[in-house]
Amino acid sequence: MPRVWDIPVHDSTRVRDVRVAAEHAAVRAGLDEPRTAAAALVATELATNLLKHAEGGQVLIDVVDPPLPGSRAPMVQIAAIDHGQGMADVRAALRDGYSTARSLGAGLGTCRRIADDFGLYSLPGRGTVALARVGTRAKEDAPAAAVRVGAVNIPFAGAEYSGDAWAWARSGDRLTLMLADGLGHGPDAARASTAATRALHGSAHLPPAEVLVHLDSALRGTRGAAVAVAQVDTRAGVLRFAGLGNIGARLREGGTWRSLLSRPGIVGVHRHATLREDRMPWAADRLLILHSDGLPSRWTPPSDPDLLTADPAVVAAVTLRDASSSARPVRDDTAVAVLAPAPSEVP
């Protein structure tokens, strides 16, 4: 089962917890000593910035697949999320070597340089999301990708394991993104959703409705899961979608959003004999957000064009942050996954 670290950072003692979590995640990702040190430095700097500039926030650390298809080497993903005052000058904050008097002297620019991927989104009065991924930096020949994926995952009540899980797989011109929500939460829910992620890689050549049938067999013997599957055929320019259970899906087409509907059911426990599969055009202005029911049912999709072209995991983190509030406490694991055009495809 994948480990997820959700660390609230409201005093300096938690900065060490963030660093240690990043080191543990690096071990799980198989990183060598220099890249482990890089992950620890990035995590420490982002946690320190939360205290200095936002009066605290939240750090999520996970081991994830890379956002662009090609390499399958896992990466440590570090997301720092806050509701602080935001940044008036993001470019200055990203300048290499830029720092403040009380920081480590590394600066966000240095974090961006030593990380394999780095994204920053901030608005004055709204807060900031900074996200980094650190991997092996192995150079691999990989086919060009027309789509990219990313996600954030928060376990319920600070648990070690989330009952939600996401994965992507590529087969020829098809890239398939799956989000699974194991029934309930805790280790048994995590086992069910993890079984779904493992089974996806053996069925990525199938259309989404058939993927669900394959997953249904793989999840027998678990408590089952709600699952949504989205697949982009890059050659045909087509998006296919199918889901069972309460996984939410919003698709952006141009400047408008619409919901994609799943059928009632539980993969591995109860499914319809026939499964509905939606088919629609996929183009450079599309963006798809999948989320588990930990996210409030009423939430507003992002509209800022700068955010919509950001790293998919940054989009996921901002979506999760802006949908949450103290008036609507989270009662379950929460995962948000985003499927978007690759940078060269974004208009």
PEBELCOR-V735201 format. One line per field, one symbol per residue. phi: phi as a letter, one per 40 degrees, with the letter a starting at -180 (. if undefined). psi: psi as a letter, one per 40 degrees, with the letter a starting at -180 (. if undefined). burial: + if it has 16 or more other ideal C-beta (glycine too) atoms within 10 Angstrom, else -. Layout:
phi->???
psi->???
burial->???
This chain:
phi->.ccbbbbcbbaccccccccccccccccccgcccccccccccccccccccdccbbfhiabbbabbcccbdicbccbcbbbbbabccgbcbccccccdgcabcbccgcgcccdcccccbabbbabdgbhbbbbbbbbcgccbcbccbbbabaababccfgccbcccabababagcbbbbbbbbcdgagdccccccccccccdccbccccdccdccccdccccgccgacbbbbbbccccgbbbaaabgcccabbcbgbbbacbbcccibcgbaaccbbcbcbacbacccabbbaccccdcbabccbcdcccbcddccdcccdcccccaccbccbadbbbbbbaccdcccc
psi->hhhhhhhhgeiddeddddddddddddddefiiddddddddddddddddddddeefiahhhhihiiidhichehiihhhhhhifaeihdgddddehhehaideaeediddddddeidihihhihhedaihhhihhaefhhihiiiieiiiiiihhihfeidhieiiiiiihhbehhhhhhhhihaiaddddddddddddddeeeeeiidddddddddddeheieiihhihhhhhddefhhihiihafhihhhhhbeiiiihhiiiihhedhiidhhhhihiihieeihhhiiiedhidhihiiehdddeeihddddddddddeeiidegiheiihihihhiiideeh.
burial->+++++++-+----++-+++-++++++--+-+---+++++++++++++++++-++-++++++++++++++-+-+++++++++++++++-----++---++---+--+++++++-++++++++++--+++++++++++--------++++++++++++--+-++++++++++---++++++++++-++--+++++++++-++--++-++++-++-+++-++--+++++++++++++----+++++++-+++++++------+-+--+++++-+---+-++---+---++++++++++---+-++----++-+++++++++++++++-------+++++++++++--+--
